Amino acid sequence: MRIVIDTSVLVSGLIRPQGAPGDVLRSLRDGKFAALYSNETIMEIVDVLGRNKFRQKYHIEPDDISALINLIRLRGEAIVPEVTIIDCRDPKDNKFLEVALTGGADYLVSGDSDLLSMNPCQTIPILNPAEFLAVI
């Protein structure tokens, strides 16, 4: 199974591992699916988790960020988007749709209402973490 996980799910899973986003991360770690990503999506994860408000509030260390990125790279596949999407209400979220469509994702997993409101995007279902966990 090939999925795209948006930044909101990854950040939530890291800072609150006991919830559904944390279960998505554990499923990735356990090899239940491959995470599709692009350089742009990785850069967003690093940017968000590197912000002082996240690092201080949730005690996120550089090693935590490195471990998450290494997990994504280990259990994932780098995608160079070949399509341009401009359909999302939040233009910053188009990159996840581009990776999903180019990479032939089975699902896009998101906690972002801008993406969830688009379900499905062409042929790709967009699910929240709990819905995705029910599928796998």
N, C-alpha and C positions, 0 to 999 in steps of 0.2 A: 504494500500500500504506500502511496506517495502523497504526502500532504504538505501544505504550506501552513506555518504557524505564525500569526502576526505578533508583533512586539508586545502588545498588551497581555497576551497569554503567557509569553515567555517571562516577562517581568513579574506578573502575578505569581507564576509558578515558582520563581526564585525567591520572592519575598514572603509568600504564604504557601509553603509546600504541602500543607494539609488539605487544600481544596482541590477542585477539579483541574485547574491549571497545573498544580503540582503533580496530579496524576497523569496529565498529558506528558509532562517532562519525564516522569518515571517510565512511562510507556515508550518514549523515545529512547531513553537510556537502555531499556530492556530489548530494544530492537524490534518492536512491534510494527514499526513503519519507518519510512525514510522521510526526512524533512528536506523539502526543497527550499533553497535559499539563493539569494544573489548578493553580490558585493554591497549593493545599496541596502538590503534588508539587514545584513550584518552590521553595517556602519550605523544604522539607526539603533540597533540593540546596544551597541557600545556607547553611543551618544546618550541614550536615555539612562542607562545604568551608571554612566560616568558622571551624571549630574550630581552636584553637591547635595541637593535635597534628598535624593534617593540614597546616596552613599551614607549620609549622616543618619537619616531617619531609620533606615533598615540595616545599617552596619554592613553595607556591601563593600567588599574589598576588591582590589584589582584581580586577585586570584579567583574570586567568585565569577567575575566577568569572563576571565580567560577560560575557566572550566565550562561555562555555558557555551561559549563560542566553540571550544574544542569538541564538546558533545554534539553540537549541530553539525560540525564538519565531519566528525567521525561517523555519525549515523545519518548523514544527509548527502545531498547531491547539489553541487553548484550549478546554477542555471544562469545563462546569459539571455535575458528577455529579448525575444524577437518580435514582440507585438507592443504596441503603445495603446494603453487604455486611458481614457479621460472621463470615465463614467461615474466615478465615485464622488460623493458630495465633498469628501475631504481629499483633495488632490494628492496628499502625502500617502494615502492608502492605495493608490493605483499600482504602486510597485508590487504589492502582494498579489494583486490580480494578474499582473503581467508575468510574474514567476509561475503562478498556478496555471495559466493558460499555455505558456511556452513549455513548461515542464510536464504537462499532461497530468496535473494533480488529480487525485481522487476526491480530495476535500481541501477546503481552506478553513482553518480553525481560527476563530476570532472572538474577542470579547468587545469589539468595537461596533457600535450601533450603525456607523456609516457603512461598514462592510456587511454586517448582518442583514441590513435592510435590502441588500442587493441579491439575496439568496433566491435562486442560484445565479451565478454569473456565467452566462452561456450554459455550458453543461456541467459546471462545477458547483456542487453544493457548498454553501457557506454555513458552518455550524458553530455554535458556541461550544466550549470545552465539554460540558456535561452531555450535550447531544452527540459529540464525537466519541466520547468514551462509551456511550451506549451502543455505538456502531461497532467498535472494536472489541 
